[in-house]
Amino acid sequence: MRSKLMMAAVLFLAVFMLSGCDRIHASDLSEETVPVTSLPRIQDSQWRYNEDDDVFYQLGLRYCELSSAEGCQELAVFVPGRYMSAEPNGDGTYTCTIDYFSQPDRFSASDAPVVFPVGNQGYASRMPLTEYTREAAVYTEAGFIYAYAGCRGKEDDDLADITDFKAAIRYMKLNDELIPGDMSRIFCTGMAEGGAGAVLLGVTGDSPLYGEKLKKIGAIEGVSDSVFGVQAWCPSPSPEMADESYEWMMGNTRTGLSEENRQMSANMAAAYAEYINKLGLTDEDGDKLTLSQSEDGRFQSGSYYDYILSIIEKSLNRFLSDTVFPYKASGGSLRHPISGTFRSASEYIRALNSDREWVTFDAAGNKATISSIADFTMACKPAVRMLAASEANTGKVIKDENILNALSPLYFLLPSRDGYNTSKVARHFRINSGLWQTETSLCTEANLAAALASYGTDVKLTAVWGIKHTTAERSGTGTANLINWITKCCRE
């Protein structure tokens, strides 16, 4: 059997390379490996049961051999009750076997996807669950498996959280025959720092940059840590150019700067343009995205500029298409004119233009055109961060080049970077950005989407008009839309 699998992999790889496609996605190759670990498998006699939600679960699963003193490196797993055949042990626990013949709803015990939330605020450590959580039932009711891992934080190591999550994913896959569901369909989800972490898990599957870190904590070897999909809300996934992109997009809103700080902002914008021109991002037609120096000297022209402007304009037009007027806008943001009830789209646009006219509106076609990125940011997305405040913008100050590469998604996605084709990249990405958030520029998410698209990944970037730093959605809730998206990805 091993020789047949190896021969199939070799033949597949040969065809793959001859086709001219050198991009690696998770699950591209089926590899038969032997796990190396002293960790115990999940015990089928240690399941607990929540009768109200019909959920079996286990807590306190140690996913690496060398746990930290804080005891945060533990995993909790929750599965729909209908996926199990159970016998009570008399002490509150159950002995369970997977029921592969249970009546399927959306999914069955053999093909259910796994939701793996990533949410350590400020890149700090996250303690594991010590009791049942109703959050799990939201997903088990949809037929999903829910897995929650505690992790170390940046106080231990800049890569500690991602390393721990990778180790937990490996542990899930080690136990794929003992947990219902399909462990090749793990979806990482997160918002803000958690969203950035989810993106990293999605692009760094089996990356050698994390190899030594994983060995150091005694993670399982011989098991993949790649994932199938990523949902990220408002991530900030490019620490190497977070400040520069902030100044390029939003620095034009700064007023009262000293001459020294004004020049610093301009220099950072120029550095970002140089970075973009070397990066090798392309549009959907394969044409290179670049920046050119404009009359104001801030590189506000070129195909990359048009790309960012098009995302902003599309966001406004989606809002106009989605919105039923009269529409009530509450809580106008800093330096933003929108607040009140608007009887029509035209009235809403007039409010946007109250300080100066920067939106042109065709009422007959219900279509808006934005004059410039600068006008948009001055009205809706002003710079509120301190100038060149790396720690404030990204949560991490990184000087080590290897660590910076390990935390930079584009390092793994673009042919211009050394990390290209060295990891397994998730097949599906859904990235939602609150367009009016002032924590980060739109550029990092837009760059990520362009890189993923050129890599050949299924990616959808949605910049949501009128929304700030939250689980931004055009309509509905983040959880419901996540469930529907995961279901769709698994049906394709």
C-alpha positions as CSV (number, residue, x, y, z in Angstrom):
1,M,0.0,0.0,0.0
2,R,2.8,2.4,0.9
3,S,4.6,1.8,-2.5
4,K,1.3,2.4,-4.3
5,L,0.8,5.7,-2.5
6,M,4.3,6.8,-3.1
7,M,4.1,5.9,-6.8
8,A,0.8,7.9,-7.1
9,A,2.4,10.9,-5.4
10,V,5.4,10.8,-7.7
11,L,3.3,10.5,-10.9
12,F,1.0,13.3,-9.6
13,L,4.0,15.5,-8.9
14,A,5.5,14.9,-12.3
15,V,2.2,15.9,-14.0
16,F,1.9,18.9,-11.6
17,M,5.4,20.2,-12.5
18,L,5.0,19.6,-16.3
19,S,1.7,21.6,-16.2
20,G,3.7,24.7,-15.3
21,C,1.8,25.2,-12.1
22,D,4.2,25.4,-9.1
23,R,1.9,26.5,-6.4
24,I,1.2,24.2,-3.5
25,H,-2.2,24.1,-1.8
26,A,-3.1,22.1,1.3
27,S,-4.1,18.5,0.3
28,D,-2.4,18.8,-3.1
29,L,-0.4,15.6,-2.4
30,S,-1.5,12.6,-0.4
31,E,1.4,11.6,1.8
32,E,1.6,8.5,4.0
33,T,3.6,9.5,7.0
34,V,4.3,8.0,10.5
35,P,3.5,10.4,13.4
36,V,6.3,10.8,15.9
37,T,5.1,11.6,19.4
38,S,4.8,10.4,23.0
39,L,1.4,12.1,23.4
40,P,-1.5,9.9,24.2
41,R,-4.4,9.7,21.7
42,I,-7.9,10.9,22.7
43,Q,-9.5,8.4,25.0
44,D,-12.9,7.1,23.8
45,S,-13.9,6.6,27.4
46,Q,-13.4,10.2,28.5
47,W,-16.2,12.0,26.6
48,R,-18.6,14.3,28.5
49,Y,-22.1,15.2,27.3
50,N,-24.2,18.3,27.3
51,E,-27.8,17.1,27.0
52,D,-29.3,20.5,26.4
53,D,-27.2,21.1,23.3
54,D,-26.7,17.4,22.4
55,V,-22.9,17.8,22.3
56,F,-20.1,15.4,23.3
57,Y,-16.9,17.1,24.3
58,Q,-13.4,16.7,25.9
59,L,-11.4,19.3,27.7
60,G,-7.7,19.5,28.7
61,L,-6.2,17.7,25.8
62,R,-2.5,18.3,25.9
63,Y,-1.3,18.9,22.3
64,C,2.5,19.2,22.8
65,E,4.9,17.2,24.9
66,L,6.7,20.1,26.5
67,S,3.9,22.3,27.9
68,S,4.6,25.7,29.3
69,A,4.4,26.5,33.0
70,E,1.2,28.5,32.4
71,G,-0.6,25.3,31.3
72,C,-2.2,27.1,28.4
73,Q,-1.3,24.5,25.7
74,E,-4.5,22.4,25.9
75,L,-7.2,21.7,23.4
76,A,-11.0,21.3,23.8
77,V,-13.1,19.4,21.2
78,F,-16.8,19.5,20.7
79,V,-18.9,17.3,18.4
80,P,-22.6,16.9,17.5
81,G,-24.2,14.2,19.6
82,R,-25.7,12.5,16.6
83,Y,-22.2,11.6,15.4
84,M,-21.6,9.3,18.4
85,S,-22.8,6.0,19.8
86,A,-22.3,6.4,23.6
87,E,-22.5,4.3,26.7
88,P,-22.4,6.0,30.2
89,N,-19.5,5.0,32.5
90,G,-21.5,5.9,35.6
91,D,-19.1,8.8,36.6
92,G,-20.4,11.5,34.3
93,T,-18.2,10.4,31.4
94,Y,-19.2,8.3,28.3
95,T,-17.4,5.7,26.2
96,C,-18.1,6.8,22.6
97,T,-17.6,5.4,19.1
98,I,-18.1,7.3,15.9
99,D,-21.5,6.6,14.3
100,Y,-20.7,6.8,10.6
101,F,-24.3,5.6,9.8
102,S,-26.1,8.4,11.6
103,Q,-28.7,10.2,9.6
104,P,-26.8,13.1,7.9
105,D,-28.2,16.6,8.0
106,R,-25.8,19.1,6.3
107,F,-22.9,16.8,7.1
108,S,-22.2,13.4,8.5
109,A,-19.6,12.0,11.0
110,S,-17.3,11.3,8.1
111,D,-17.3,14.7,6.2
112,A,-18.1,17.4,8.9
113,P,-15.7,20.4,8.7
114,V,-13.8,21.7,11.8
115,V,-14.1,25.3,13.0
116,F,-10.8,26.4,14.8
117,P,-11.2,29.9,16.3
118,V,-8.0,32.1,16.7
119,G,-8.6,35.0,19.0
120,N,-5.7,35.9,21.3
121,Q,-6.2,39.7,21.8
122,G,-3.0,41.7,21.4
123,Y,-1.1,38.5,20.6
124,A,-1.2,37.7,24.3
125,S,-1.5,34.2,25.7
126,R,-5.0,32.6,25.7
127,M,-6.0,30.1,28.4
128,P,-7.8,26.9,27.4
129,L,-11.4,26.1,28.1
130,T,-12.0,24.5,31.5
131,E,-15.7,23.9,31.1
132,Y,-18.4,23.5,28.5
133,T,-19.1,26.6,26.3
134,R,-22.3,27.4,24.5
135,E,-20.3,28.9,21.7
136,A,-19.6,25.4,20.5
137,A,-23.3,24.6,20.1
138,V,-23.7,27.3,17.5
139,Y,-21.4,25.2,15.2
140,T,-22.3,21.7,16.3
141,E,-25.9,22.5,15.5
142,A,-24.8,23.2,11.9
143,G,-23.0,19.8,11.9
144,F,-19.5,21.1,12.4
145,I,-16.8,20.1,14.8
146,Y,-15.6,22.9,17.1
147,A,-12.0,22.9,18.4
148,Y,-10.7,25.5,20.8
149,A,-7.0,25.7,21.7
150,G,-5.2,27.7,24.4
151,C,-1.9,29.2,23.4
152,R,1.2,31.1,24.6
153,G,1.6,34.8,23.6
154,K,4.2,37.3,22.5
155,E,5.5,37.5,26.1
156,D,7.0,34.0,25.4
157,D,8.0,34.4,21.8
158,D,6.9,36.3,18.7
159,L,5.9,33.1,17.0
160,A,4.5,31.4,20.1
161,D,0.8,31.7,19.4
162,I,1.0,30.5,15.8
163,T,3.4,27.7,16.8
164,D,1.0,26.5,19.4
165,F,-2.0,26.6,17.1
166,K,-0.1,24.6,14.6
167,A,0.7,22.0,17.2
168,A,-3.0,21.8,18.2
169,I,-3.9,21.3,14.5
170,R,-1.4,18.5,14.3
171,Y,-3.0,16.9,17.4
172,M,-6.4,17.1,15.8
173,K,-5.1,15.3,12.7
174,L,-3.3,12.7,14.8
175,N,-6.7,11.8,16.2
176,D,-8.7,11.9,13.0
177,E,-9.9,8.3,13.5
178,L,-11.1,9.1,17.0
179,I,-12.9,12.4,16.4
180,P,-15.9,12.7,14.1
181,G,-15.4,14.9,11.1
182,D,-12.9,15.5,8.3
183,M,-9.6,16.7,9.6
184,S,-8.6,17.8,6.1
185,R,-11.3,20.4,6.3
186,I,-10.1,22.6,9.2
187,F,-11.3,26.3,8.9
188,C,-9.4,28.9,11.0
189,T,-11.4,32.0,12.0
190,G,-10.6,35.2,13.8
191,M,-11.0,38.9,14.1
192,A,-8.3,41.6,14.3
193,E,-5.2,39.9,15.8
194,G,-7.0,36.6,15.6
195,G,-7.8,37.3,12.0
196,A,-4.1,37.9,11.3
197,G,-3.3,34.7,13.1
198,A,-5.9,32.8,11.0
199,V,-4.4,34.1,7.8
200,L,-0.9,33.0,8.9
201,L,-2.2,29.5,9.7
202,G,-3.7,29.5,6.2
203,V,-0.6,30.4,4.3
204,T,2.1,28.7,6.4
205,G,1.0,25.1,6.4
206,D,4.1,22.9,7.1
207,S,6.4,25.9,6.6
208,P,10.0,25.1,7.6
209,L,10.2,28.5,9.3
210,Y,8.2,27.1,12.2
211,G,10.0,23.7,12.3
212,E,12.4,24.5,15.1
213,K,9.8,26.3,17.2
214,L,7.5,23.2,16.9
215,K,10.3,20.9,17.9
216,K,11.1,23.0,20.9
217,I,7.6,22.5,22.4
218,G,7.5,18.8,21.5
219,A,4.8,19.1,18.8
220,I,3.9,16.0,16.9
221,E,6.1,15.3,13.9
222,G,5.1,13.6,10.7
223,V,1.6,15.2,10.7
224,S,0.6,18.2,8.6
225,D,-0.5,21.5,10.2
226,S,-2.0,22.9,6.9
227,V,-5.7,24.0,7.0
228,F,-8.4,24.1,4.4
229,G,-9.9,27.5,4.8
230,V,-9.7,30.9,6.6
231,Q,-12.2,33.5,7.7
232,A,-10.6,36.7,8.8
233,W,-12.4,39.9,9.9
234,C,-10.3,43.1,10.0
235,P,-6.9,41.4,10.0
236,S,-3.6,43.3,9.8
237,P,-1.5,40.7,8.2
238,S,1.6,42.5,7.0
239,P,3.8,43.7,9.9
240,E,6.8,44.5,7.6
241,M,5.0,47.5,6.0
242,A,2.1,48.4,8.3
243,D,3.3,51.9,9.2
244,E,4.4,52.8,5.6
245,S,1.0,51.7,4.2
246,Y,-0.8,53.6,6.9
247,E,1.1,56.8,5.9
248,W,0.6,56.2,2.2
249,M,-3.1,55.8,2.5
250,M,-4.1,57.9,5.5
251,G,-1.2,60.3,6.2
252,N,-2.8,62.9,3.9
253,T,-5.4,63.5,6.7
254,R,-2.8,64.6,9.2
255,T,-2.8,68.3,10.1
256,G,-0.6,70.4,12.3
257,L,2.6,68.3,11.7
258,S,6.0,69.8,12.3
259,E,8.1,70.0,9.2
260,E,10.2,67.1,10.5
261,N,7.1,64.9,10.9
262,R,5.6,66.0,7.6
263,Q,8.8,64.9,5.9
264,M,8.8,61.6,7.8
265,S,5.3,60.9,6.7
266,A,6.2,61.7,3.1
267,N,9.3,59.5,3.3
268,M,7.3,56.6,4.6
269,A,4.8,57.0,1.8
270,A,7.7,56.9,-0.7
271,A,9.1,53.8,1.0
272,Y,5.8,52.1,0.6
273,A,5.7,52.9,-3.1
274,E,9.2,51.5,-3.5
275,Y,8.0,48.4,-1.7
276,I,4.9,47.9,-3.8
277,N,6.9,48.4,-7.1
278,K,9.3,45.6,-6.1
279,L,6.6,43.3,-4.6
280,G,5.2,41.9,-7.8
281,L,1.5,42.1,-7.1
282,T,-0.7,41.6,-10.1
283,D,-4.3,42.3,-11.0
284,E,-6.8,39.7,-12.2
285,D,-5.5,40.0,-15.7
286,G,-1.9,39.4,-14.6
287,D,-0.8,43.0,-15.0
288,K,1.7,44.3,-12.4
289,L,0.3,46.7,-9.8
290,T,2.6,49.7,-9.3
291,L,2.7,53.2,-7.9
292,S,3.8,56.4,-9.7
293,Q,4.7,59.7,-8.1
294,S,1.9,62.2,-8.3
295,E,2.0,66.0,-8.3
296,D,1.8,66.1,-4.5
297,G,4.8,63.8,-4.3
298,R,2.9,61.1,-2.4
299,F,2.7,58.4,-5.1
300,Q,-1.0,58.7,-5.5
301,S,-1.2,57.3,-9.0
302,G,-0.6,54.1,-10.9
303,S,-2.3,50.8,-11.3
304,Y,-2.0,50.0,-7.6
305,Y,-3.6,53.2,-6.7
306,D,-6.5,52.4,-9.1
307,Y,-6.8,49.0,-7.5
308,I,-7.2,50.4,-4.0
309,L,-9.6,53.1,-5.2
310,S,-11.7,50.5,-7.0
311,I,-12.1,48.5,-3.7
312,I,-13.3,51.7,-1.9
313,E,-15.7,52.6,-4.7
314,K,-17.1,49.1,-5.0
315,S,-17.7,49.1,-1.2
316,L,-19.8,52.3,-1.5
317,N,-21.8,51.0,-4.4
318,R,-22.5,47.7,-2.6
319,F,-23.8,49.8,0.3
320,L,-26.1,51.7,-2.0
321,S,-27.3,48.5,-3.6
322,D,-27.9,46.8,-0.2
323,T,-29.5,49.7,1.6
324,V,-33.2,50.2,1.8
325,F,-34.0,53.9,2.2
326,P,-35.0,55.6,4.5
327,Y,-31.8,54.7,6.2
328,K,-30.7,55.6,9.7
329,A,-27.0,56.2,10.3
330,S,-26.1,56.5,13.9
331,G,-23.0,57.6,15.8
332,G,-21.0,59.5,13.2
333,S,-17.3,58.8,13.6
334,L,-14.4,61.2,14.1
335,R,-14.4,63.9,11.4
336,H,-17.2,62.1,9.5
337,P,-20.4,63.8,8.6
338,I,-22.8,60.9,8.5
339,S,-25.3,60.7,11.3
340,G,-29.1,60.9,11.0
341,T,-31.9,59.5,8.9
342,F,-31.6,59.7,5.1
343,R,-34.7,59.4,2.9
344,S,-32.8,58.6,-0.3
345,A,-29.4,57.6,-1.6
346,S,-29.1,61.1,-3.1
347,E,-29.6,62.6,0.4
348,Y,-27.0,60.3,1.8
349,I,-24.5,61.3,-0.8
350,R,-25.2,65.0,-0.2
351,A,-24.3,64.3,3.5
352,L,-21.0,62.7,2.4
353,N,-20.2,65.8,0.4
354,S,-21.2,68.2,3.1
355,D,-17.6,69.5,3.6
356,R,-16.5,69.2,0.0
357,E,-17.7,67.3,-3.0
358,W,-15.8,64.1,-3.4
359,V,-18.6,61.6,-4.4
360,T,-20.3,61.9,-7.8
361,F,-23.7,60.1,-7.8
362,D,-25.8,58.9,-10.8
363,A,-29.2,58.6,-9.2
364,A,-30.7,56.9,-12.3
365,G,-28.1,54.1,-12.2
366,N,-27.7,54.2,-8.4
367,K,-23.9,54.4,-8.9
368,A,-21.3,56.5,-7.1
369,T,-17.8,57.5,-8.2
370,I,-15.2,58.6,-5.7
371,S,-12.8,61.4,-6.6
372,S,-9.7,60.1,-4.8
373,I,-8.3,58.0,-2.0
374,A,-7.2,61.1,-0.2
375,D,-10.8,62.6,-0.2
376,F,-12.2,59.3,1.1
377,T,-9.7,59.0,4.0
378,M,-10.2,62.6,5.0
379,A,-13.9,62.1,5.2
380,C,-14.2,58.5,6.5
381,K,-10.8,57.0,7.5
382,P,-8.6,59.6,9.1
383,A,-5.2,58.8,10.6
384,V,-5.5,58.6,14.4
385,R,-2.4,56.5,15.1
386,M,0.8,58.1,16.2
387,L,3.2,58.7,13.3
388,A,5.5,55.6,12.8
389,A,4.0,53.9,15.8
390,S,4.8,50.3,14.8
391,E,3.8,48.8,18.1
392,A,0.4,50.6,18.1
393,N,-0.3,49.6,14.5
394,T,0.7,46.0,14.5
395,G,0.9,44.8,18.1
396,K,4.5,43.6,17.5
397,V,7.8,45.2,16.9
398,I,9.8,42.8,14.8
399,K,13.5,43.2,13.9
400,D,14.6,39.6,13.3
401,E,14.2,39.0,9.5
402,N,13.4,35.3,9.8
403,I,10.6,36.1,12.3
404,L,9.3,38.9,10.2
405,N,9.2,36.5,7.2
406,A,7.4,33.9,9.3
407,L,4.7,36.5,10.2
408,S,4.3,37.9,6.7
409,P,1.8,36.2,4.5
410,L,3.1,37.7,1.3
411,Y,6.5,36.0,1.9
412,F,4.8,32.7,1.1
413,L,2.5,33.8,-1.7
414,L,4.6,35.9,-4.2
415,P,7.3,34.6,-6.5
416,S,9.4,37.7,-5.6
417,R,9.8,36.4,-2.1
418,D,12.0,33.5,-0.9
419,G,9.2,31.8,0.9
420,Y,7.2,31.2,-2.3
421,N,6.2,27.5,-2.7
422,T,7.7,26.5,0.6
423,S,4.4,26.0,2.4
424,K,0.9,24.5,1.9
425,V,-1.7,27.3,1.4
426,A,-5.3,26.9,2.3
427,R,-7.7,26.6,-0.6
428,H,-10.3,29.1,0.6
429,F,-10.1,32.6,2.1
430,R,-12.9,34.9,3.1
431,I,-11.5,38.3,4.2
432,N,-13.9,41.0,5.6
433,S,-12.7,44.5,6.4
434,G,-14.5,47.3,8.1
435,L,-13.6,50.0,5.6
436,W,-13.9,52.9,8.0
437,Q,-11.6,51.3,10.7
438,T,-8.7,53.6,11.6
439,E,-6.5,50.9,13.2
440,T,-5.0,49.9,9.9
441,S,-5.0,50.9,6.2
442,L,-6.9,48.9,3.7
443,C,-3.6,48.1,1.9
444,T,-2.6,45.0,3.9
445,E,-5.9,43.2,3.3
446,A,-6.0,44.3,-0.4
447,N,-2.4,43.2,-0.9
448,L,-3.2,39.8,0.7
449,A,-6.3,39.4,-1.5
450,A,-4.3,40.2,-4.7
451,A,-1.5,37.8,-3.7
452,L,-3.9,35.0,-2.9
453,A,-5.8,35.5,-6.2
454,S,-2.5,35.3,-8.2
455,Y,-1.5,32.2,-6.3
456,G,-4.7,30.5,-7.5
457,T,-6.5,30.4,-4.2
458,D,-10.3,30.9,-3.9
459,V,-10.4,34.3,-2.2
460,K,-13.1,36.9,-1.5
461,L,-12.3,40.3,-0.1
462,T,-15.2,42.4,1.2
463,A,-14.6,45.9,2.4
464,V,-17.8,46.9,4.2
465,W,-18.9,50.5,3.9
466,G,-19.7,52.3,7.1
467,I,-18.3,49.6,9.4
468,K,-15.2,50.0,11.6
469,H,-13.1,47.5,13.5
470,T,-15.5,44.6,14.0
471,T,-16.8,41.4,12.4
472,A,-17.7,43.4,9.3
473,E,-20.5,42.0,7.2
474,R,-22.6,43.5,4.4
475,S,-25.7,41.8,5.9
476,G,-26.6,39.2,8.5
477,T,-24.2,38.1,11.3
478,G,-20.6,37.0,11.1
479,T,-21.4,33.6,12.6
480,A,-24.3,32.8,10.2
481,N,-22.4,33.9,7.2
482,L,-19.3,31.9,8.3
483,I,-21.4,28.8,8.6
484,N,-22.9,29.3,5.2
485,W,-19.6,30.0,3.6
486,I,-17.9,26.9,5.1
487,T,-20.8,24.8,3.9
488,K,-20.4,26.2,0.4
489,C,-16.7,25.6,0.4
490,C,-17.2,21.9,1.4
491,R,-19.8,21.4,-1.3
492,E,-17.6,22.6,-4.1
